[in-house]
Amino acid sequence: MSRMPIGADQWLERGKSNAGERGANVPARLRLASIILRTVFIVALLIVTVHVSMPQSASVWTAYDTPGDLIRLALGFSVCFWVAIQLFAMPNDAKAHRTWLYLGLAAVPFIVICMVGIW
């Protein structure tokens, strides 16, 4: 058997070139479309999560009556907190914007249907 070189220097150079891509110019239409779709998706996800995590009874203060409602409220609060943080963490390269564009085109209609369905 012969040895094949790993080519670690190739990976090192690839990492350096990816660092340069982060600051690359993203087309304005791609940036705008991806930010709008991402924002609509995350806000709709927040609305669905808040609605689903509310206690079954009439008020939030009755969540302490049953452990299931209290757990649902605590998990819903933590998920909403994490999703709200993600709302302000913007993508910074063209690949991330392109991913959010494609994901938004598929996910926004689905989450809007879910939002209308649970209401």
N, C-alpha and C positions, 0 to 999 in steps of 0.2 A: 504494500500500500504506500502510496506517496502522500506527502503532506500538502495540504492546500492552505495558502495563507488566508487568514481571517479577513484582512482588509480593514483593520480598525481605523486607518487613516482616512479611508473613504467615508466612514461614519462620522468622523470628526469634521471633515469638510462639509458634509451634508448638514450637520448641526449648525455650523457657522452660516451656511447659506439660508437656512430656515430662519435664523435670527434676523437676517436682513429682510426677509419677506414680511415680517411683522409690521414694519413701518411702511410697507409698500402701499401705494395709492389704491384705494378701493373705489370703483366707480360710484358716483353719487346716487344713481338710480338703484343700484344693487344695495347700497347702504340704507337708503330710505325705505325700500321695500322690505328688506329683512328686519329693520328696526320696527316698522309698523306691524308686520306679521308677528314678530316676537312679542311685542308689547300686548297686542290683542290676545294672543295665546296665553300669556302669563296672567293677565288680568282676568280673563275668563276662567282660567284654572284656579285663581284665588277665589273667585265668586263661587264656583262649584265646591271648592273645599270648605269655604265658610258655611255654605248652605248644608252640606252633608254632615259637618261636624257639630252643628247645633244640637242641643238636647231635644229629645222627643216631646218633652212637655212644653208648656207655653212660654216659659221664661228661662233666661240663662241662670238665674239664681237657684232654680230647682235642679240644677245639674248635680248637686250634692246629695240628692235623694237616692239615686241609684249609682252603683260603681260604674256601670256601663256608660252612662251619660258623662260621668266625670272623666273617664278614660278617653272617650270620643272627643270631648272638649279639649283635653290636654294634647292629644295627638294632632287634632285639627289646628290648634294654636301653633304647635311646633312646625307643622308642615307649612302653614301660612307664613310664618316668620322666615323659613328657609326660602320659600318661593318669592317673598317680597325682597329678600336680599338678592336673589338671582335677577330680579327685575332691574336692578341698578348696576349689575355687572355686565357691561356691554362687550360684545365680541370685538376683537381688535385686528383681525386679519381677513383677507378676502375669502379664505376657505370657510371660516366660521360664518361669515355673512351669507355665503352661498348655501351652507348647510341650513341656516335658519330660514332662508328663502324657500328651499324645497320642503323642509319640515313644516313651515308655516302654511304653505299651500295645501298640504295634506292634513295637518292637525287642526287648523283654525275652524274649518267647517265641522269637523267631528266634535270639537269641544263646544261649539255653539249649539249643535244639535243636542249634546248632553245637557247643556245649560237650560235649554228650552224644555227638554224632557223631564228634568227633575223639578222644574218649577211647576 
